[in-house]
Amino acid sequence: MKNLYILFISTCFVALSFTTFAKNNSKEEKTIKTKCFVSLYGGEQTILYQIINENMLKNLANKLTNSSTMTTLSENRQKVYKVFECVKTTDDFKNKFALAVEKVTPK
């Protein structure tokens, strides 16, 4: 019985050590909130808000171009024609038109 107890304790210790090791060595992907100034098919311009993995920010403009997404302008999905700029929500747009559209776009 004593040997069974020692085996159980040592198994738990090994499992706990492995879990801690795996957690420390895994790279957790950080999510960020972003905003993109886009032009939709039909000519309307709006701000799209997205939550993405931090490493996807560089390719977000390419991903959104020609994709259909929900916007604040309509209850239906709208197709993105062109992406002008994507930044974190904590940052400001460099484009003056984007700043003006952001002021009137509901979040």
Residue, then its C-alpha position, 0 to 999 in steps of 0.5 A: m500500500k505504501n509503494l502504491y501511495i509513493l507511485f501515485i505521488s511521484t506520478c502527480f509530481v511528474a505530471l505537474s512538472f510537465t504541465t509547468f514546463a509546457k506552459n513556460n515554453s509555449k508562446e502564447e499568442k497575444t490578441i490585440k484590438t485593431k481598427c482599419f480605415v476601408s473603402l467599401y464597394g459602392g464608395e462608402q468609407t468606414i472604420l472596421y474594428q477587429i480583434i486579431n493575433e498580434n502577429m497578424l497585424k502586418n497582413l490584416a490589410n491584405k486579408l480584409t481586401n475583397s472580403s465580406t464583413m459586417t459594418t456599422l453602416s448596414e445590417n448586411r455583410q459588406k464587401v471591402y474594396k480597399v484598405f487604406e490603413c490598419v492600426k491598433t485601437t490605442d494608436d491614431f490614424k495618420n490619414k486625415f480622412a480616417l480621423a474624420v470618419e472615425k469621429v462619426t463611426p459608432k464603436 
